[in-house]
Each structure stands twice: as structure tokens, then as C-alpha cells.
């Protein structure tokens, strides 16, 4: 199979099967990657992983992976460097990936102590394009764009291949199609350009769990609790113990890391101004 996506670097489509929907607690049991290469070819890999916790039976009934299926597979820590190497230099794409798959993957890498930097990666979510242009589900998207029924839904490879085909079809179907933005101005949202698709589908976020966000002035504020809406730097200055409370609390590792980055930057700026 080939593709016609205009790429500056490889685009890795991926899908996870996990132990549950809680981003912080979910563990990966299977990951499939379809790597779209610059030369138009693709490379596929599927890995099963021992989550080291029981897979709830209600989850196994959905994706068909049971404890017995993964008991002899490597855990994520032993597999993390292999996966990081395979994804090295790739942008990332998926279906609902920016809200679920990417955050779960980041949490797994952080637990494994493997640096998986997203700063120079474009994050492209085919679901965002689909919901903007034709609001439905992956199965309906596959039928709509590709004219096929999605067999083996909730199988990681089947879902990943479907997403790969859907994005290919989307960039061709919507080439030159314009819609109105909130201001009523016509614009062409879907382009065969990974920067444009990243800007379209990847919301501007601070941490994947959404505990912090940007306000209208592009300042980082807390997005929950008693300090909701307050600038993070102000809270850390006025109530230093709040940082320790969050670091010791039941928050995702990614949230704690981003909070630490903000604190370290704040301390650095204070030292410069002395």
C-alpha cells in the first residue's frame, strides 16, 4: 500500500489497546503503528505488552485481549526504548489520539524513564478533521471516506490502518473546500500539509490532562480546583505548598512535569532579575 500525503518526515499513525479509559491509570496492552514514509511507502508494526496489572474483563470483551494473551510479553519499561527508536523523527497521527492515545503513551514513557519529546512533533488527529467536516465515528468515517466496512473494530491494527486510509481520503476529498470560521470568513481548513493539519487538529494545551490551560492573554492558568483561572506563576509564588501538594497528589506524571518546568522557569527568571 502507498499514500499521497505530502510529508517532510515520516508520519506514524498509531492506536492503543489498553486496560481502561483513565489516562493516568491506563496501561498499554497492544500498540499498532503504521508509519507513512516520505517516499510514499508504509511500514507497519504491532506489539503486545504485559501491562503488569489485570485487564478488566469488561475491557477484554471489547478489544479481545486477555491476561493470558500478554503474560509472556515484555512490560512497557523493557519495550520503551525499542518503541521510542521506531518513532524517532516521526510526527504522530491517530483517531482521537490527541485526547487519549498520545497522553497515555506519554505517561507510559515517563513511567519507564524514557525521554519521548513531543516539542518537535506534529500531532494530527483525524477525528478532529472528521468531526469538523462530517461528525461521526471511526467506523462511519471509514465507510464514508473509503467506502468500506470496518471489520475487527477495536483491533489495534485494524483501527490504525483504517485511520491511515481515512486521513489519506480526507486530504483529497477536502482539497480546496472552504468553510466559514467563527468570524464568518471563508477558509480552507484541510490541506495536504502536516503543519496545517497539526494546527487544525491539535488544540493548544499545557498538559494533556487539562489541569492547566492558556487564558485569553496566553498565560498559563490552573484549570481546576480552588485556584481555577488563576495564573500558575502567581499561585506558586503566593502558595508554594500548592506545588508540593500537586507533586504528591494523584495527578498524571505529565501534569507534574509541566508544573515543574513552570516552577523552574519562574526560579530562573527570579535569579536573573536579582
FENSULWO-V270328 format. One record per backbone hydrogen bond with DSSP energy under -0.5 kcal/mol. CO is the residue of the C=O (numbers start at 1). NH is the residue of the N-H. E is the energy in kcal/mol with one decimal. If there is no record, write none. Layout:
((CO NH E) (CO NH E))
This chain:
((5 7 -0.9) (6 194 -0.6) (10 12 -0.6) (10 91 -2.5) (11 13 -0.8) (11 36 -3.0) (12 93 -2.4) (13 34 -2.9) (15 32 -1.9) (17 29 -3.2) (17 30 -1.8) (19 56 -0.5) (21 23 -0.6) (22 26 -2.9) (27 19 -1.5) (29 49 -2.2) (30 17 -2.7) (31 47 -2.9) (32 15 -1.7) (33 35 -0.6) (33 45 -2.3) (34 13 -2.8) (34 36 -0.8) (35 37 -0.6) (35 43 -1.8) (36 11 -2.3) (37 40 -1.8) (40 3 -1.7) (41 37 -3.0) (43 35 -3.6) (45 33 -3.2) (47 31 -2.5) (49 51 -0.7) (50 76 -0.5) (54 56 -0.6) (56 59 -0.9) (56 60 -2.3) (57 61 -2.1) (59 62 -1.0) (59 63 -2.1) (60 64 -2.7) (64 66 -0.5) (66 69 -1.2) (66 70 -0.8) (67 70 -1.0) (67 71 -0.9) (70 73 -1.6) (74 50 -2.3) (75 79 -1.1) (76 80 -2.1) (79 83 -2.1) (80 84 -2.9) (81 85 -2.3) (82 86 -1.8) (83 87 -2.0) (85 88 -0.7) (87 90 -2.1) (91 12 -3.1) (92 124 -2.9) (93 14 -2.2) (94 96 -0.6) (94 126 -2.5) (96 100 -1.3) (96 101 -0.6) (97 102 -3.2) (97 103 -0.5) (100 104 -2.4) (101 105 -2.5) (102 106 -2.6) (103 107 -2.3) (104 108 -2.1) (105 109 -2.3) (106 110 -2.5) (107 111 -2.4) (108 112 -1.9) (109 113 -0.6) (109 114 -2.3) (110 113 -0.9) (113 115 -0.5) (114 116 -0.6) (118 121 -1.7) (122 92 -2.6) (122 124 -0.6) (123 125 -0.5) (124 94 -1.7) (124 126 -0.7) (125 128 -0.8) (125 129 -1.2) (126 130 -2.5) (127 131 -3.3) (128 132 -1.6) (129 133 -2.4) (130 134 -4.0) (131 135 -0.5) (137 141 -2.9) (138 142 -2.8) (139 143 -1.9) (140 144 -2.9) (141 145 -3.0) (142 146 -1.9) (142 148 -1.1) (143 147 -1.1) (149 151 -1.0) (152 155 -1.5) (154 156 -0.5) (155 159 -2.9) (156 160 -2.4) (157 161 -2.9) (158 162 -2.1) (159 163 -2.2) (160 164 -2.4) (161 165 -2.3) (162 166 -2.5) (163 167 -2.5) (164 168 -1.7) (165 169 -2.2) (166 170 -2.7) (167 171 -2.2) (168 172 -0.9) (169 173 -2.8) (170 174 -2.5) (172 175 -0.8) (174 177 -1.9) (179 187 -2.6) (181 184 -2.9) (185 181 -2.8) (187 179 -2.5) (187 189 -0.8) (189 191 -0.7) (191 193 -2.3) (193 197 -2.3) (194 198 -2.2) (195 199 -2.5) (196 200 -1.9) (197 201 -2.4) (198 202 -2.5) (201 203 -0.8) (203 205 -0.7) (207 210 -1.5) (211 223 -3.2) (212 206 -0.7) (212 207 -0.7) (213 221 -3.3) (215 218 -2.1) (219 215 -2.3) (220 232 -2.4) (221 213 -2.6) (222 229 -3.2) (224 227 -0.5) (225 228 -1.7) (227 230 -2.5) (230 222 -2.4) (231 235 -2.1) (232 236 -2.6) (233 237 -1.5) (234 238 -2.7) (235 239 -3.1) (239 242 -2.2) (240 243 -1.1) (240 244 -0.9) (241 245 -2.3) (242 246 -2.0) (243 247 -2.5) (244 248 -2.0) (245 249 -0.5) (246 249 -0.6) (249 251 -1.8) (252 256 -2.0) (253 257 -2.5) (254 258 -2.4) (255 259 -2.3) (256 260 -2.1) (257 261 -2.3) (258 262 -2.0) (259 263 -2.2) (260 264 -2.8) (261 265 -2.1) (262 266 -2.1) (263 267 -2.5) (264 268 -2.3) (265 269 -2.3) (266 270 -2.0) (267 271 -2.1) (268 272 -1.9) (269 273 -1.6) (271 274 -0.8))
